Amino acid sequence: MADTMLLRRDAALVALGRQLQWRGYRFTSVTPATHARVNARSANQVASTLEDIFGWSRPFSPKSLPDDLLSILYEGDAIAPHGNLCRSSVRFSTLEQQLFMHSAFPTEAADAVFFGPDTYRFARALRSTFRGIGSGAAVTIVDIGCGSGAGGLYLRSLLPAHTPVDLILSDINPAATRFAGINAVINDCAQARTVQSDIASNISEIADVIIANPPYLVDGAERVYRHGGGALGFDLSLRIVDEALPRLAPGGRLLLYTGAPIVQGADKFREAVAPRLCDCMFTYDEYDPDVFGEELDEPSYAEVDRIAAVVLTVTAPGGSLNGSQAIARH
């Protein structure tokens, strides 16, 4: 009975996503700091649009929501009381033509599933790295720490429709794998597989491409979607490099989007990761010089000048990754 109820609940959330798509819903997620500031404005205390309800996570009167959407919310167990009003417990954001469900704001739960500006930068890195890919050969893609599944599902959308793809969306957080599975169906990629895994511990496949956008902040509450581990927040990123490289096919590629603490002009993540890459070709790019600046007020960042968003791309020895063969296995 529990499994049946879970499937029914998830099916309702898929239906909600598709209803929002049909209604032309669009929402761009912002940083938590911006979200809090905008919601604090007096005119924004009660929702009046679908974007208010499902993007800004504002409380709403049930009468303000079409009956069919309200019924779906109840069936999906995604509505909660908020005084005399209600709130949706899920949020939806758009990335180009795709739609992704994630946790409502504020994302305070330890297992919250996050989607925000980093997701858009991650997608931009995927697009610029894998533009023009796809020769029709079968491709295995693994998204480690997939969260909402946005990275893997977006990368799949860049490949020609006829390309056979084995897409694996993995995360240590069961809430994330659940959301990723729902998002795969919403975005017409139901064949994607979800795997609960601590990095690559439950992944046996050899991959042509491994991508990751892991947590990289020092978070005192150790929320899964934020806490990157270690004194400066990049231990998880190092573990991903260590575990991903042995699972790449010859000529396969790892793309890691993460944060790098800069201390007295030195990129501490680059200093730590470079010695691990002696046998591989790699590129390392600073995508944004200053992200999550509010974190610098925390004691853990007392010596940090800034946090940069960086993209590390590593090519495994052997094979070739050029032109249309960019991610095809050889």
N, C-alpha and C positions, 0 to 999 in steps of 0.2 A: 504493500500500500504506500509506503514512504517513497519508493522509487517512482510509482505512478504519479504521486502528487508532485514530486520534483520535476518530472518530465512535463507535467501539465503547467507548472509554474514557469518553466523555461520557455515552453511553447508560447505562453502568453506574452512573455517579454520579447520574443521574436516578433510576434504579431504587433506589439507596441512599436518596435523599431520600424517595421514595414509601414505602419500607419503614419508614422512621422515622415518617412521618406515620401509617401504618397502625397502628404500635405505640403511638401516642399520645405520641411524644417531644415534650418541651418543654424549652427552655433559653433563659435570658435572659443575653446577653453583658454583661460588666462591663468596667470600665476595666482596662488592662494591669496597673496597680499592684495593684488588688484581686485580679485573677486570679493574679498571682504570689504574693501573700500567702496566698490560700486554698490554692493548690497546694503551698505550702511546709509545710503542716501534716503532721505525721507520719502521720496516718491517711489522707492523700490521695496517697500516693506511687504507688499502683497502682490502676488503674481497676477498679470492680466493677459499674458500671451503664452503660447506653447514654449517659446524660448525662455520665458521667465520660469516656467514650471520645470522644464526638463534640461535647461542649460544652467540658469542661475540658481536653481534649487531653492526658489522662494516659496513660502507658504501660499496656499491658494484655497479658495472656496470651491467645494465640489461642484457647485452650480456653474463655475467658470470653465469647466472642462466638458467637452462633448461626452455624451452618455457612453458611447462605445469605448472611448479612451479610458474613462473612469472605470468601466467594467473590466477592461483589460488590466488596469493597475491593480484592482482588487484580486483578480484571478492570479496575477503574477506575484502576489504578496509583496507589492512594491509601494505601498501607501501607508503612511503613518500619521497619527493625529499630531496636530501642532496647535495647542490651545483650542480655539473654536474653528481652526482651519486644518488643512492637511498639508503634507509634504510628500513628494516622491522620494523614495529611497534609492533611486537610480538616476543617473544623468546621461545625456546623449550629446556627443560632439561630432562634428563633421570634419573629414579630412578629404579634400577634393570631393569626389563623388561618393565616398564611403561614409558610413555612419557607425559610431562605436558607443556602446553602452559602458559606463563606468560608475564609480561610486559617487553618491551625492555629496555636495559640499555642505559643511566642512568635512574633509577626509581625516577624521580623528581616530577611526578604528585601526587596530594593529594590522588587520588584513584588508584594508581599503585598496581598491583598484584605481590607480591614478591615470589620468590623461591630461596633458597640458602642453605648454610651450615646448618642453623638451620633446614631446611626441612629434610636433611639427618639424623641429630641427632634425630629428632622427629620420623622418620621412624624406626631408630634403637631402640628407646625406645618402640615403638609399637610392634616391632618384639620380643624383649626380654620379654615384659610383657605378650603378648598374643600368644606366641609360643605354638603350639600344640592345639590350641583352636578348637572348633567346634564339636558339637554332632549331628548336623542335625536339632536341634530345631530352631525355628524362632528367629531371633535376630534383635533388633532395635539399630542402631548406629547413633549418632548425632555428627557431626563435627562442633563445634562452632568456628566462625572466620576462615572458611575453606580456605580462599584465593584461591589458584589454585585448591583446592579439593584434594591435594596430600595425606593428612593424612587419610581421610576417604576412598579414593579409594585404597590406599595402604593397609589399614587394611582389606578392603573387599577382597583383593587378597590373604590374609593370611588364609581366611576361605575356607573350602572345597566348591567346586563349587555347590554342591547340597544343601548347607545350605540356607534356605530362609532368606533374609536380607532386611530390610527396612533401607536404607541408606539416611540420611538427611544431606545435605551440606548447612550450613547456614553462612551468613556473612552480616554485616551491609552495605557493599560496593556492589552496584549493578554490578560494573565491575567484582568483584570477583565471584559473583554467576553466571554471564554469562560465565566467563572463566571456572569455575568449571563444569558447565553443558556441555560445549564443551569437556573438558577433560574426563568427564564421558563417553561420546560417543566414543572418541578416544580409551579409555581403556576398551571398551566392557562392560560398566556398565551403559547402557542407562536408566536403571530403577531407578537409583539414583535420588532423588528429591532435588531441590535447593529451599531455602527459604531465602528471605531477612529479617534479624532479628537483632535487637540490643540485642546481647547475646541470651537469650531464650525468648524474649518478644513475638515472633510469633511462638513459638514451643509449642504445646500442648501434644505431645507424651511423654509417659513414656519410658525411654531408658534403655537398658541393659548396654550400654557403651556410655559414652560421652567423647570425646577427644577434646583437644584444644591446639593450638600453637599460642597464641596471641602476638601482639606487646608488647614489654616490655622496650622500650627505651624512654627517654625524648627527644622529637623531637620538636624543636621550630616552625617548619612549620606545625606541627600537621598533618603529613601525616598519613592516616588511617593505612597503613601497618606497620608503625614504632612506632606510639605514644601510649604508654601504660598508660598514665595518672598519675597524682599525681606528687609529688616532686621527687620521685625516680623511676617512670615508672611502678610500679606494681599494680596500682589501678584497672586496667582492669582485671588482673589476679584474684584479690580478688573478684571482681564482678562475674566473671565466676564461682568461687567456690560457692559463695552464691546462684546463680541462678541455677546452675547445680545440686547440691545435692538434692533438693526437686523433681527433675525430674528423678531421678534414681529409677529403680525397686529395690525391696529388694535384697540385695546382688549384685546390679549393681556396676559398677566401673567407676570412673572418672580418666582419665589420662591427666594431665596438664603439658606441656613442656613450660617453661618460663625462664626469666632471673631474677637473684637475685643480688641486689647490696650488696656488702660486705663492711661494714664500721667499721674500727678498729677491724677486725676479726669477726664481728657479721653479720649474714645473716639477713638482715632487712625484706626480704619477708617471711622467715620462722617465724620470730618473729610475724609478722602480721597475718599469715594464721593459725598457729597452734591452737590458741584459738577457731577458727571456727570449729575445727574437733574433739571436745571432745567426740562426740557420734559415731565416725567412726574409723575404722582401717585405717591407712595410712602409706605409706612409702615415704621417701623424700631422693632423691639421687642427688648428684652433678655430673652432666654428663661431664661438661667441666669447669675447674676452671677459665678460662680467655677468654671471647669472647668480640668482639667489643671494644678492648682496645683503639682505637682511640677516642672513645666517652669520655674518661677520660679527654681529653683536654677541654671539654665543661664546662662552669661555673656550670651547673646543677650537675656535678659530681665532684665538687671540693673537697668534703670530702670522696669520694668513692675510695676504694683501688683497687677494681676489680669488674667486672660483671661476675657472674658465670651462666652457663646454668644448670638448675635444672629440675628434673622430680618429680612431686608430683602425687602419685597414691592413690586414696581414694576409699574404699569399703563401700558401704551403709550398714546399719544394716539389718540383716535378710538374709535368703538365704545362698547359698554356692558358692564359686568361686574357685573350685579346678579342676585340670586336664582338662579333655575334657569338663567339664561344665563351663569353665572359663568365658564365656559370655552368656551362655544360660539362659533364663528367667525361674524361678521356680515358 
